[in-house]
């Protein structure tokens, strides 16, 4: 089943986000290589594709997992969690309708 992993950043998270980004992207690449990643990306803190020093306010990942517990376990092990980027992470079942 698909699950949405919705994360909210802590204030001033840009520097730790940049430091942990390679490890974060490596985990996403693994999901993609397994054919389980639907989409992933950050929420810019301002209305811009490149928010510069304004940074990001959170992230969204939609991927396939065997269960919500597996999705939560995967989310809890994210390098952004360990680096203190995320203030909170919510994992919810997701039903893709379009496209």
Long-range contacts (C-beta under 8 A, 24 or more apart in sequence): 1-64, 1-65, 1-66, 1-67, 1-68, 1-93, 1-94, 2-38, 2-62, 2-63, 2-64, 2-93, 2-94, 2-95, 2-96, 3-62, 3-63, 3-64, 3-65, 3-68, 3-71, 3-91, 3-92, 3-93, 3-94, 4-60, 4-61, 4-62, 4-91, 4-92, 4-93, 4-94, 5-59, 5-60, 5-61, 5-62, 5-63, 5-71, 5-74, 5-75, 5-89, 5-90, 5-91, 6-58, 6-59, 6-60, 6-89, 6-90, 6-91, 6-92, 7-58, 7-59, 7-60, 7-61, 7-75, 7-78, 7-80, 7-85, 7-86, 7-88, 7-89, 7-90, 8-57, 8-58, 8-86, 8-87, 8-88, 8-89, 9-55, 9-56, 9-57, 9-58, 9-59, 9-85, 9-86, 9-87, 10-84, 10-85, 10-86, 10-87, 12-55, 13-55, 13-56, 13-84, 13-85, 13-86, 14-53, 14-55, 14-56, 16-80, 16-83, 16-84, 16-85, 17-42, 17-55, 17-56, 17-80, 17-83, 17-85, 19-83, 20-79, 20-80, 20-82, 20-83, 20-85, 23-79, 24-78, 24-79, 24-80, 27-74, 27-77, 27-78, 27-79, 28-61, 31-63, 35-64, 36-63, 36-64, 36-65, 37-61, 37-62, 37-63, 37-64, 38-62, 38-63, 38-64, 38-96, 58-86, 59-86, 62-94, 62-96, 68-93
